[in-house]
Amino acid sequence: REFSPCEISKSIPVTNGAPQTDHYQRHLANKFRDWRLMVDGIVARPSSFSLTEIQRMPARTQITHQACEQGWSFIAQWSGVPLSYVLNRVGVSTRAKYVVFWSFDPRWDSLDLTDAFHPQTLLAYNMNGQDLPPDYGAPLRVRVPRQLGYKSVKFLTRITVVEDIKKVGDGRGSALPSHGFSWYAGI
């Protein structure tokens, strides 16, 4: 479901702030001018995109609800490029089944292709009409309104298209199942 502008939340909670690593902080100080999003895996054209290149891609804006498994939620306006546009641009293999998201922080997660290609799944660089703030995922986060908030990985650095998530990390498709979270977090 999408909402109207008058329903945007006045207070927007955040659980984990921006990474404090030197690597992230250098990019932040440089306004992400040297940052690039790598897109690789089983694709025809592995690519690397700057934030400016991503912002020049066809954009979509939506006002959606973000629900957290911990009990809080908010409604915000998100703008970004549909993930499907980027995946089509790099040429996803017919063998592909999942998309894995890597971050500046230790978190990583994945989506099946159904959710990755859903028209509401965005690579968001703008929140409530402003550049995405650091605590909310700058320079870029995946935004998956059909799943709980932890699937919307913040601080993106890389996207990898794979056939089998059992060969990634501990084989559970995410860094979070070892902490009691489920891989699929549909709402």
N, C-alpha and C positions, 0 to 999 in steps of 0.2 A: 504494500500500500504506500502511496505517496501522499504527502500532507500539503497544506497551504502555508504561505509565509507567516501568517499570524499564529501558527502552531509551533514555530521554532522555539525550542527551550531557551529560557533566560539563563539557566545555570547548566553548564556542561561539565560533568565530572570527568576526571582522568585518573587512571590507576597508576600507571608507570609513566614518569616524565621522559624527556628526551635522554638518549644515551649520553653518558658523561665520558665516553672514551675519547682519547685525543683525536682519533680518525674522524669521528662524527663531529666533534667540536670544531675541527679545522674546516670541514665542509660548511658547517653552520656559519662560522665567522666569514667565510668567503661567499655567503649567500648561495651555496650549492652550484657555483659557476663551473667547478671542475668535476662535479658529481656526474655519474653516468649510470643508467640502468642497463644491465646486461640481460639479454634474452637469448637463451641457448637451449641445448638438449636436442630432442629429435624434431628439429625444424629445418626447413630448406635454406633459410638465410639467417644464421645467428647474427644478432645485431646488438648495438650499443647506442643508447639514446641519451642526449642531454636533457635537462629539465626544460630548456627552451624548445627543443624539438618535440618533446611530449606535449607541451602547451600549445604548439601549433597544429597538433592533430585535431580531428573533429571532436568536439567536446559535447558533453551532456551534463545537464544540471538536474538534480533531483532533491527533493526534501523527503528524507526517510528517517525511520526510527532505528536507533541502535540500542539493542538490549544486551545487558551484561548478565552472565551466569551468576554473578555475585549479587544481583538484585536491583541494580540501578539501571536507568535508561535515560535517553534524551532523543530529541528530534533536532536535526540540523540539515542545512542545505549543503550539498556536496557537488563540486564540479570537477570533471576530469575526463579523460579519454576512456571510452568503453574498452575493457580488457579484450573483448572480441576483436576490436580494430587492430590492436597491437599483435594479437595472435595470428590474425589473417595476414598481416603485413610480413611476418616472419615465416609464414607457411608451415603450419603445424602438420606433422606427419599423420597419415591415416592410422598408424600404430599407437598414437598418443591416447592416453586415458586420463592423465592428471597434469596439473600445473602446480609447481612448487614455488613458494615465495620465500626469499632469503632477505634478511634484515641486517641493519647495523647492530642490533642487539642480538642476543643468543636465540631469540625466537625464530621459528620458521614454521610454515604450515603449508597445506596444499588443498586444492579443490579438484573435484572431478570436472570433466569438460562441460557437463551440463550447467553447473554453476559458473564456471569460468566464462562460458559464452552467453550467459543470461544477460539481457540488455541492461539490467540495473547494476551489474558488476562493473565497477569503475576502478581505474587507477586515478585516485583523487589527489589533486594538488591545491584545492581551494575548499575552504570551509566557511560557510556563512558570508560569502562575498569577499573573503580575504585569503591571501596566501596561507596555506596550511601551516598552523603554528607548530613549533618544534614538539611540544608535549603531545600533540595530536597526530604526529607522524611525519612531519616535514623531512625530506622534500616531497615524498610520495608515499601513499599507502594504498593498499587494495581496500575497496569498500564493497562488502558483500551483505546487502540488506536482508537477504533471505536466510542468513545464518546469524548466530550469536556473535557478539562483538569481537571475541578473541580470534575469529577467522579473518577479520579485517586487519591483516598484518601491517604494522606501521614501519616507517624508516626503511623502505625498500631499497635493496641494492641489486637484486638479481631475480630473474624468473627463469625457471628451468622446466621444460616440457618433458615428461617422462611417460613410459609405458606402464611402469610398475612402481608404486610407492614403497613396496617391500624392500627395494634396494636403496632407499634413501634414509639416512639417519638410522634410527633403531627399527625401521620397518613399519612404524605405526602411522605414517603420514603427517606427523606433526611433532613438535617438541612437547606438547601439552598432555598427551595421554598418560605419560609417566607421572603426571601430577593429578590424575583423576578426571581430566576433561575428556570428553568423547571426540573422536575425529570428525564425525558429521555432527554439525550443531544447528540443524535446520529449525526454523521458527514456524 
